[in-house]
Amino acid sequence: MKLSVIICCYNERASIMEVINRTQAVDLGPDWEREILVVDNYSTDGTRELLQTIDDPEIRTFFHDRNRGKGSSIRTGIAHMSGDYFFIQDADTEYDPTDQHHFCRHAQRTQAAAIFGSRVLGGETKSKYWRTLVGNRFVTWLANFLFGGQLTDVATASKMARADVVRPLHLESEQFDLDFELPAKILMSGHQIDELAVSYRPRTYEEGKKIGFRDAIDAVVVMLRVRLGLSPVYQQLPGRADIPVQTLGVSEVEND
């Protein structure tokens, strides 16, 4: 089996190489191979220049021609992945890449359609801001209510899914709202989402945290649009389950 690790970054020069190195150091198990797809969302702090120095056959780098949002970066990764599963890994150090090992073990054992990390499972909920904690609980409740899920942390960044489950989906979000469009359409397509506890070290806005109140509003809007049928679950090409998500304005640097 093959895992495609999608690392989306925007102005993460201080941590991007650490996250890449820690991802490569993870032992996924003898039955897994890996590719790393790093998508830079038009960073201006030197991240792009740093990524352009990478020369590693396991890593492919993609550069957006403007800041298109995290959702667009994830869609770029999905469009270019070759793995049986993909895993979304943030480019900061809030989430520990070591958890990828446990996700792969669970996927190999269950062939789960999707596996999400949960910052709630394990008995300790971490958050720097009470409003973030309350917001996460609300959008999680809403997702379960609208789509019949049993999630504890829909807003988690650690998301893993089978390629054949996600490729037919009509994903259109460009910002953080894709984190909510993705589970909504996985559940609407009849699949279940498993959860595993993950390590989490929250950072402050001063340290570079980017998600805010507006993103919570966008999350509610996108889930309502999916539930009301205003955003199609599947791509509009019947009979084709292998159509990649379209991405525009992306350049790739192949590392030989």
N, C-alpha and C positions, 0 to 999 in steps of 0.2 A: 504494500500500500504506500501511497505517497501523500505527504502533507505539504500544502502550499501555505507558507506563513506570510501573511500580508501585513507589512509594517507601514502605516501611514504617518507621515511626519510633516509638520509645519513649524519652522523655527525651533528645532530641537537639537541644535548643534552640540549642546553640552552633554546630551545623553544618547544620541542616535547610535554612535559606534558601540557604546556599552551594551545597548539593547541588542544590536546585531550580533555582537560577540557572545553575549549570554544566550541568545537564541541558537547560535551554532553549537554551543557547548552542551545543549540539552540532548540527552540520550533518549531517543524516541522508541528504541527497541529494535531488535534485529530484523523485524519484518517491515520496517518503515524506511523510506527514503524521504528526502526533504528538498524543497526549493524555497528560497526567500525572495519575495517580491517587495522591494522598497519603493514606495510611491511618495515623491516629494511634491507638496502642494504649493509650489512657488515660494519657497522659503527665501528670506532676505537677510538672514543672520549668518550666512556662511555654510548652512547645512547642505545646500546643493553642491557647492564646491567640494565639500568633504566627501559626499557620496560619489562624485565623479572620479575620485581617486581609487575607488574599490576595484580590485582585480581578483575576482573569485568566481569560479564556475557555478557555485551554488547560489549566487546572488544575481538577481536582475534588478536594475534600477529604472524607474520611470519618472519623467519630469513633466508636470503640468505647465502649460504656457501662461497660466494665471492662477490666482487663488480660487479654486472651484469648490472648496469645502471638503470635509472629511468623507462625506458620503460618496462624492465623486471619486475620491482616492480609493475607497473600498471597491467601488464598481470597476475602476481600472484594474485593480488586482484580480477581481473575479474574472474579468474579460480575458486576462492573459495567463491565468493559472493552468497548470497541467496536472494537479494533484487530484486524488480521490476525495480528499477533504481540504477545506481551507480553514485557517485559524487567523483571527484578527488580533494582532499584537500592537498595542500602543507604543509610540516611540519614546515616551518618558518612562520613568521608573516606578510608576504607581502599581503596575501589574508585573508579577514575576514570570519571566519566560519559562522557568522550571516547571510551571503548571502544565505546560504543553505535553509533558510526558504522561501525566495522569489522564488527560483528554484522549490521547492516542490509545492508551490501554483500554479506556472505556469504549471508544469507537470500535476497536478491534474485537472486543468481547460482545458488543451489542449491535453493531452496524447502525447505530442511532442516526436518525436523519439530521439532528442538530443537538449540540451540547453547549450550554451556556455556563459561564462561570458565575458564581453567586458570592457576593460579599456579605451575605446574611447567614448562609449556612455555616456551621462551625461554631456558632454561639457568640460571636463578637462582631458587631456592626461598627465599622469605622467611617467617620466623616468629619471633615474640618468645619462644616457649616450645618447648622440645624435645618436651614431651609432646603439644602441639598438632600438631606436625609428624608425630610417630609415629602419633597417633590418626587424622589425615587419611589417612595412607598405608594404615593398616589398614582403615578403612571404605571406601576406594576399592577396595582389593583385594577386600574382601567383596562390594561391589556388582558388580564385574566377575565374580566367581566365581558369585554367585547368579543373575545376570541376563544373562550373556554379553556384557557391555559391554566397551569398550576405553578407559575413562576414565582420566585421570591425576589428576583432582582433583574427586571427586564432592561434596566439602563446600564447593565454591565458592559464593559468594552470587550471582555474576553468572550468571543463568540466563535464557535466551530460548527461547520455544517458540511454535509455531503454535497459534492459538486453537482450530482445529477438531480438533487432536490432544488438547488438554488438557481441553476442555469435557466430553467424555463420561467422563472419569476420575472415579472415586469417591475424591476427596481428603478425608481426615478428620482429618489431624494438625493440632494447634493450636499446637505449639511449634516449635523449630528442626528437629524431626524431619520436617517437611514438605519440607525441603531434600533428604531422602533418599527419602521416599515418592514425590515427584514423578518423579525419574529412574527409580526402580524400576518404577513403573507405565507410564512412557513406554516403557521397554525391554520390559516384559511385554506391552505392546499391539502389539509387533512393529516399533516404530520405532527408528531409530538416533539417537544423540546425537553431533553434531559438537563439536569443541573449538577454541577460539581462545585464544591467550595474552592475558592481561590485566595491566594495571598493578595493583600491590598495595602498599599501605603499611600494614603491620600496626600495631595500637595495643595498648597494655597494658590490664590490668584497671583500673588507676588512671585511664586515659584514657577508660574507658567500655566496654571490651570486655565482652560479656555471656555468650557461650557458654562452657560449662564441661564438666567430666567427665560429669556426669549427662546432658548432651545427647548425648555419644558413646554412652552406654548406650542412650538412646532411639533413636538412629539404627540401632543394631544390631537392636533389638527390632522397629522398624517394617519394616525390610527383611526380617527373618525372617517376620513376619506376612504380608507380601505374597507372599513365595516359597511359604509353606505354604498359601496360599489363605484365610487367616483375615481378610484385608482385601481385599474385592473390587476388581478392577482397574477395572471399569466401574460406573457408576451403574445402579441396578436398575430401569431403565425402558427396556426393549428398543425399538429403533427410533427413539430420540430422541437425536440427537447435538448438540442445541442447548440442553441444559438447563443453566442456570447453577448454580454451586456455591451451596448454601444458606448464608446468613449470618444471624446473629441479633444483635440488640442493636447495630445500626449506624445512625448518623445521618449524613446527607450535607448538606454545605453547597454549593450550586451557586454558581459564580462566573460572573456574567454580564458 
